Amino acid sequence: MSQRETTRQTWLARFLRVTDYVTENLDGDLDLERLAEVACLSPYHFHRCWFGFTGETLAQMVTRLRLHHAAGDLIAGDEAIENVAQKAGYGSAAAFTRAFTRAFGRSPAAYRAERRLSPPLSLIPQEEGDLRMFDVRVEETLPITLASIRHVGPYMEVEKPFNQVFGWAMGAGVMGPNTRVIGVYHDDPNDVPEAELRSDVGIAVEPGTATEAPVRLVEVPGGRHAVLHFKGAYAELLGAYNWLYGTWLPQSGQEPADAPCYEVYLTNPREVAPADNITEIHLPLKN
């Protein structure tokens, strides 16, 4: 077995532990930090790693497993469908029926009449991607002092707070042709509702730079980072993240550190076509 295959098997074993834990605790509170602990991964990166590796969000997996257990209940006895729905976490039989029908192609009543349980569902990793798809380098980076605005909401709507920072920076005389434009993204959009996504967006400045609200200074840690070079529209960055976490990371022998990713924007979207935007994704790594 090659080193790449061995490393990928190690990551599969991690996620199988998570699947086992979820299966054993479907009726409990499946806390993200606890699941990250089971996988021995930082909570900052656990869900991105999971989704990139499996192609399925944790919520989708929990729903899938609960419906599978519900299917077993349906054919194992004559328990009322309302009770089966409640055990599966649904507030009404109607909502359960819609979800079950989407998953199994027939209603709970029709499925019960067939008395046939579908095969057990198991964790299957995504097909291995092409390692040459993106250029990734591992490098030491210096800490960054970021003059930024906290944005809560869809990541695709960060232009407004960016423009606010730019306006402040030009008035303060700290914006120049070599100023680095950076966004720190704290949450995984595959897992967190769009309205709750947190980001700090702004520009790199000298430590101790005086700011005015809502602009504030945020310290971005330095250290070892995996840096993915991406050329394309910002709307396509999610695919690069999924590849970085689901393909490159499991095969690299690296471990993500307990800090969020950030993006460095190397081109001005007002000056180049969307397909020509160049972005660096920085994934912090353990030493």
Number of C-alpha atoms within 10 A of each C-alpha: 5 7 11 13 12 14 17 23 14 15 22 20 13 17 24 17 15 22 21 12 15 19 15 10 12 17 12 8 9 15 9 15 14 14 22 20 14 17 21 14 19 19 21 21 23 21 25 24 25 24 21 26 28 20 17 17 16 21 12 12 18 18 18 16 20 21 22 21 18 23 22 17 21 24 18 13 10 10 11 11 20 16 15 22 24 14 17 22 16 17 12 13 17 13 12 23 19 14 18 23 16 11 14 14 12 14 17 23 13 12 19 20 11 9 14 13 16 11 7 8 10 10 15 13 19 14 11 13 12 10 13 8 12 15 10 19 11 15 13 14 15 10 12 19 19 26 29 29 24 19 19 15 15 15 19 9 11 19 11 12 19 21 13 16 24 19 12 18 19 11 10 13 8 15 18 9 5 8 12 17 21 24 23 22 19 16 22 20 18 17 16 12 12 16 11 13 18 20 22 25 29 29 24 23 20 12 14 8 13 12 15 11 8 13 21 17 23 19 12 16 14 12 14 19 23 24 24 21 16 22 19 14 15 18 10 12 15 13 10 18 21 20 23 26 22 26 22 26 21 23 20 13 14 16 17 24 20 14 17 21 23 21 18 19 18 16 16 13 15 8 9 11 12 15 12 16 19 19 21 18 24 23 24 26 18 12 11
